[in-house]
Amino acid sequence: MTPNLAATMRSGREFLRRAVRVLLDAGIDQFLDIGSGIPTVGNVHEVAQAANPQARIVYVDIDPVAVAHSRELLAGNDRATALLADLREPKLILDQARDGGLIDFDRPVGILLAGVVHFVADADRPADVLATLRAAAAPGSHLVISHSTFEDQPQEMLDAQRLSARTATEITLRSRAEITGFFGDWTILEPGVVHMPLWRPDSPSDVDEHPERFGAFGGVARHDRTAG
């Protein structure tokens, strides 16, 4: 029942694409994609600009190779760029995104954190990192998070997590409640924080027989005017 890494990554990309389409339908036309990684087919700018050619995207990653590939891919696209920065320094990310001129934080923005917050250890205060990002966003903004979990996972998945603790890319598995907390008091959209394939699938046939096997929850929240 345990998927291979490629299947898990594919499920994560599919979740992100569905979430981006929902944000586009809500009128979001600027996106801050933190932890974007190596460019793949169906990148955020491709999905967003296919629906709205005026959409603007700022990719952020800690890996210089990923940023270099992104910049090469984006050559000639004046509405998308890539920044080298660390999620654990959210103020720096916000300043760079603002200074670049593509993101206007006085307008609604889509903040995308797909498969990246689990790389922030508890000691690095991920809740504070998320609070800083949310505080910079105007009402109407949306936050997208997918995050690895230990809930509903077979023992072999948990064993693999223990092995990852010996690498430079240690992942912190968190509960649904902990992941939900990263949305703060923003309004979480239906169907809530769920296993990724269950988040607004394009059709019922797209849902895996064991959606929990991909080991991650996904959710989207909206910053309403009453939210802090």
Secondary structure, DSSP 8 states (H G I E B T S, - for coil): ----HHHHHHHHHHHHHHHHHHHHHTT--EEEEET--S--TT-HHHHHHHH-TT-EEEEEES-HHHHHHHHHHTTT-TTEEEEE--TT-HHHHHHHHHHTTS--TTS--EEEEES-GGGS-GGG-HHHHHHHHHHTS-TT-EEEEEEE--TT--HHHHHHHHHHTTSTT------HHHHHHTTTTSEE-TT-SEEGGGSS-SSGGGS-SSGGGG-EEEEEEE--TT--
